[in-house]
């Protein structure tokens, strides 16, 4: 893909801007005597020529525009302060990329033109992206007579090129390990066709629990709709195109095809599977259905991919830019943080100086296209050095006549298409990178890039480096390089791999035998399990309690016990209170254990950030059983059926939430205290949600009127409990929920209306007292709850 624009004129202009932006100008006041050898200089930030043109005309100065402002390293806080002091509106902040999106008047931007803390000011204008590669639709090969397939003999045989058998034999591994297991590829494009999406456990949670259960089970038995042409393991979809009427959906067809090349499962024809079929895909839409995008869309997509655990980010398009533009700076920052970024060189060849952003990045893997028919670099593949005179292309990969799935939005009768372009080459490299990361999970992005270049093979003895880099990618050669390097004494294991994306909920039991232990249902007698809806902020929004009856009756007209604790956390220092939901998410919640292994234990983690320097780690743990102390487990055989058949009366369904505070800044945080607020909304079944067909949202607010609070001074735990006495399905049973700290003493608690509790917290004047001496309290108030506070430390030093 590329921007439609005069290439040569633009390339010359960008080169001039690069040179100009790197100059330092001597001002008259800084002139020195002729005898002095040191010359003082003044730094001027890059200022977008389009903004400069607007600012010249006085009639434009009051016009409000959107800009991306970048800063020098270690100057992000200064830049934020400067922007705020000039009353500019910060729309989005990307501290990892040293950039912000700002809306302001042109006259206000002029104040920043000579600020040494700022490195660049860019006009956030729409950029038109189009795909230049050749696309030809072909019929579904599964339905074509064998003899007719000769018509498609020109399509490239990707499976033969990869040669998984040779890879497995060379490394001494199983061929099943050559499909990119446990890796995540983010595809930044125009969306992916939803009709090819494999059913997965990460769908948006639906209040219809039966639908949720059904979709959850389908994922793990790999049922795929028969009308799907190809399927992908899509973990999540996100769109950063606010005006797009069809979010996530691929209208142009490119996102679907390229994702299929990288990781398609080949539903209807296994001859056309993708490179890394076991890799998971993040569908990140940054281009709209007309092919337009903005700097802000791309930065948001890159940031979202980072915090959602992308191992690899694939950018299969290019647009005018240079090595220090916001996108290239963001790409370099992503690599520094451990993410592999694959950038298509672009389809503007054969002319030189045709390499644009983000392939101008210093640390991305920049991929050109190889034509297997010519056995040389494809004629359309962009080439040449970068605008700061570095080698432009790192390597090439097949990019002509690559068979891939076609979006149903482009063609509703065909299943496959043949694609040519550097975007297809980038997709192949993304898949190969996933395979290598799955085999060598400790590899860093820079080491992976070196391995791919070391393993690449020049197309000829007279190959031109600025056209093909180190040559044609070779999976086995790169893998052998990594195997040799990792076995050397100089290698250090630095990469942390995530096993699974976070599905948006936590379970304290293996409801559907996801561990594959083939054990009976866990719901025996009166045992039960809890599902909690939570996220990166540790906000425990809702709880659903299941038992044997619910499962056996498939939830027919019978809701599980539903509770709405809205358990929220925050912290205070000095007189400042900060709710976790206000914090910046540096790392979204994910699983750091496998999805229900034999231990039936799971752990989830996220990282939050406050004030750029205070990091809060959030860890949530869940487990399945606490055995009765009278059970003789030492004599139990290594058989789960026998173990699960023991007396489990001592089982306590629970979750453990832990927080860690790390201060990386220069100031200390005094009197650091953690606070928790828990609402008394037990048994929504009693009023607002008696069955699936009768959900009264307005009544849910009254669910807590009959709840009881109880404070236990021995374990410093406050619990809320309620008896299920109202409604057609009332059971008369009691449920109790609560929590305490296992590491810090309770320094204060309060029972009150939830609004009053938060008002007290945000005031910063947080009393260390209890407002009731009665151990059991029912205030009879609407929307009431309790607060607990734990003092952490007098001073959290840097």
HUZI-V634390 format. One record per backbone hydrogen bond with DSSP energy under -1.0 kcal/mol. NH is the residue of the N-H (numbers start at 1). CO is the residue of the C=O. E is the energy in kcal/mol with one decimal. If there is no record, write none. Layout:
# HUZI-V634390
nh = <NH NH>
co = <CO CO>
e = <E E>
This chain:
# HUZI-V634390
nh = <2 5 10 11 12 13 14 15 16 17 18 19 20 21 23 25 30 31 36 42 46 48 52 53 54 55 56 60 61 63 65 67 68 69 70 71 72 75 79 80 81 82 83 84 85 87 88 89 91 92 94 97 99 100 101 102 103 104 106 107 109 110 112 115 118 119 120 121 122 124 125 127 129 130 136 138 143 148 149 150 151 152 153 155 156 158 161 162 163 167 168 169 170 171 172 173 177 178 185 186 187 188 189 192 196 197 198 209 212 213 214 215 216 217 218 219 223 228 232 234 235 238 240 244 257 258 259 260 261 262 263 264 265 268 272 274 275 276 278 279 280 281 282 283 284 284 285 286 287 288 291 293 298 299 300 301 302 303 304 305 306 307 308 309 310 311 312 313 314 315 319 325 329 330 331 332 333 334 335 336 337 338 339 340 342 343 344 345 349 354 357 359 361 365 367 368 370 371 375 376 378 381 382 384 386 389 394 395 396 397 399 402 404 406 410 411 417 418 419 420 421 425 426 427 428 429 430 431 432 433 434 435 436 437 438 439 440 443 448 449 450 451 452 453 454 455 457 463 467 468 469 470 471 472 473 478 479 480 481 482 483 484 485 486 487 488 491 506 508 511 513 516 524 527 529 531 532 533 538 540 541 541 543 544 545 546 551 552 553 554 555 556 558 561 563 564 566 567 568 570 571 572 573 574 576 578 580 582 583 584 586 587 588 590 591 592 596 600 602 604 605 606 607 608 609 610 614 615 616 617 618 619 620 621 622 631 633 636 639 643 644 646 651 656 658 660 662 664 669 671 672 673 674 675 676 677 678 679 680 684 686 689 690 694 696 699 702 703 705 707 708 709 710 711 712 716 717 719 720 721 722 724 725 730 732 735 737 747 748 749 750 752 754 757 758 759 760 761 762 763 764 766 769 777 785 786 787 788 789 790 792 793 796>
co = <130 3 6 7 8 9 10 11 12 13 14 15 16 17 20 42 27 28 33 25 119 121 48 49 50 51 52 57 58 60 104 102 122 100 120 98 117 72 75 76 77 78 79 80 81 84 83 103 101 101 99 94 94 69 92 67 89 65 63 61 105 106 109 112 115 70 70 46 68 66 123 293 291 2 418 416 140 145 146 147 148 149 150 152 401 156 157 158 159 163 164 165 166 167 168 168 174 175 280 312 282 314 284 248 193 194 232 207 208 209 210 211 212 213 214 215 218 225 196 232 281 283 285 241 253 254 255 256 257 258 259 260 231 229 269 264 261 262 179 276 183 233 185 236 187 282 238 189 189 292 288 127 294 295 296 297 298 299 300 301 302 303 304 306 305 184 184 340 186 342 357 322 325 326 327 328 329 330 331 332 333 335 334 311 313 365 315 367 380 383 319 356 358 341 343 395 397 376 371 371 369 378 346 466 390 386 366 366 471 368 370 419 417 415 407 407 404 136 402 134 399 421 422 423 424 425 426 427 428 429 430 431 432 433 434 435 436 440 444 445 446 447 448 449 450 451 472 460 464 464 465 394 468 457 396 474 475 476 477 478 479 480 481 482 483 485 488 532 530 509 510 513 522 524 546 544 506 542 535 567 533 539 563 531 561 529 547 548 549 551 550 553 555 545 543 681 541 540 677 675 578 673 576 670 573 571 569 579 580 609 607 607 307 605 500 603 594 597 622 620 590 618 587 616 584 614 610 662 608 660 606 658 604 656 602 628 631 633 637 639 640 643 648 621 619 617 615 613 796 794 793 572 790 570 788 568 786 565 784 562 683 684 694 691 688 696 699 700 702 704 721 777 719 775 717 712 712 710 737 708 735 733 723 727 724 722 720 789 789 769 787 785 783 753 754 755 756 757 758 759 761 764 767 709 752 678 750 676 748 674 672 672 669>
e = <-2.8 -1.0 -1.7 -2.8 -2.3 -2.3 -2.8 -2.3 -2.3 -2.3 -2.6 -2.4 -2.8 -2.9 -1.2 -1.6 -2.0 -1.5 -1.6 -1.1 -2.3 -2.1 -2.4 -2.4 -1.7 -2.6 -1.0 -2.1 -1.2 -2.0 -2.9 -2.8 -2.7 -2.4 -2.5 -1.7 -1.5 -1.8 -2.6 -2.4 -2.4 -2.5 -2.5 -2.6 -2.3 -1.8 -1.9 -2.1 -2.5 -1.2 -2.6 -1.3 -1.8 -1.9 -3.0 -2.9 -2.6 -2.1 -1.7 -2.4 -1.5 -1.7 -2.2 -1.6 -1.5 -2.0 -1.5 -2.0 -2.8 -2.6 -2.1 -3.7 -4.6 -2.6 -1.8 -1.6 -2.0 -1.2 -1.2 -1.3 -1.9 -1.6 -1.6 -1.7 -3.6 -1.2 -1.5 -2.3 -2.4 -1.8 -3.0 -2.4 -2.5 -2.0 -1.5 -2.1 -1.7 -1.7 -3.3 -3.3 -2.6 -2.2 -1.7 -2.0 -1.4 -1.6 -2.0 -1.5 -1.8 -2.9 -2.3 -2.5 -2.3 -2.2 -2.0 -1.5 -1.7 -1.6 -1.2 -1.7 -2.6 -2.7 -2.7 -1.4 -1.7 -2.7 -2.3 -2.1 -1.8 -2.0 -2.7 -2.4 -2.5 -1.5 -2.1 -3.4 -2.2 -2.9 -2.7 -1.7 -2.8 -3.3 -2.5 -2.6 -1.9 -1.0 -3.1 -2.6 -1.7 -2.6 -1.7 -1.9 -2.0 -2.9 -2.2 -2.3 -2.7 -2.5 -2.6 -2.1 -1.9 -2.3 -1.1 -1.3 -2.3 -1.7 -2.1 -3.0 -3.2 -3.0 -2.7 -1.9 -2.4 -1.9 -2.5 -2.4 -2.0 -2.3 -2.1 -1.9 -1.3 -1.7 -2.3 -2.6 -3.0 -2.5 -2.4 -2.9 -2.9 -1.7 -1.5 -1.1 -1.9 -2.9 -2.6 -2.3 -2.3 -3.2 -1.7 -1.4 -2.3 -1.3 -2.7 -2.9 -2.6 -1.9 -2.0 -1.5 -2.5 -1.8 -2.5 -3.2 -2.9 -1.4 -1.5 -2.1 -3.2 -2.2 -2.9 -1.5 -2.7 -1.4 -2.5 -1.9 -1.8 -2.2 -2.4 -2.1 -2.6 -2.6 -1.9 -2.0 -2.3 -2.5 -2.0 -1.7 -3.0 -1.9 -2.5 -2.3 -2.2 -2.5 -2.5 -2.2 -3.1 -2.3 -2.3 -1.5 -1.8 -2.1 -3.0 -2.7 -2.2 -3.0 -2.4 -2.2 -2.2 -2.5 -2.0 -2.1 -2.5 -2.2 -2.5 -3.1 -1.3 -1.6 -1.5 -2.8 -1.6 -1.7 -1.3 -1.4 -1.4 -2.4 -1.9 -2.6 -3.0 -2.5 -2.0 -1.9 -1.9 -1.4 -2.4 -2.7 -2.6 -2.7 -1.6 -2.6 -1.8 -1.8 -2.3 -2.2 -1.1 -1.8 -2.6 -2.9 -1.5 -2.0 -2.5 -2.1 -2.4 -2.5 -2.2 -1.8 -2.8 -3.0 -2.5 -2.0 -1.7 -2.2 -1.6 -2.1 -1.9 -2.0 -1.7 -2.7 -1.6 -2.0 -2.2 -2.8 -2.5 -2.0 -2.2 -2.9 -2.6 -2.8 -2.4 -3.0 -2.5 -2.6 -2.9 -2.5 -2.4 -3.0 -2.3 -2.1 -1.5 -1.1 -2.8 -2.2 -3.0 -1.7 -1.9 -2.4 -3.1 -1.8 -2.7 -2.9 -1.5 -2.7 -1.7 -2.2 -2.6 -2.8 -2.5 -2.7 -2.5 -3.0 -2.5 -2.9 -1.4 -2.3 -1.0 -1.4 -3.8 -1.0 -1.6 -2.0 -1.5 -1.5 -2.7 -2.8 -2.4 -1.9 -2.8 -1.0 -1.3 -2.6 -3.0 -2.7 -1.8 -2.9 -1.4 -1.4 -2.8 -2.0 -2.6 -2.8 -1.0 -1.5 -1.8 -2.1 -2.6 -2.1 -2.3 -2.3 -2.0 -2.1 -2.9 -1.2 -1.4 -1.2 -1.0 -2.2 -3.1 -2.4 -2.8 -2.3 -2.3 -2.8 -2.9 -1.4 -2.7>
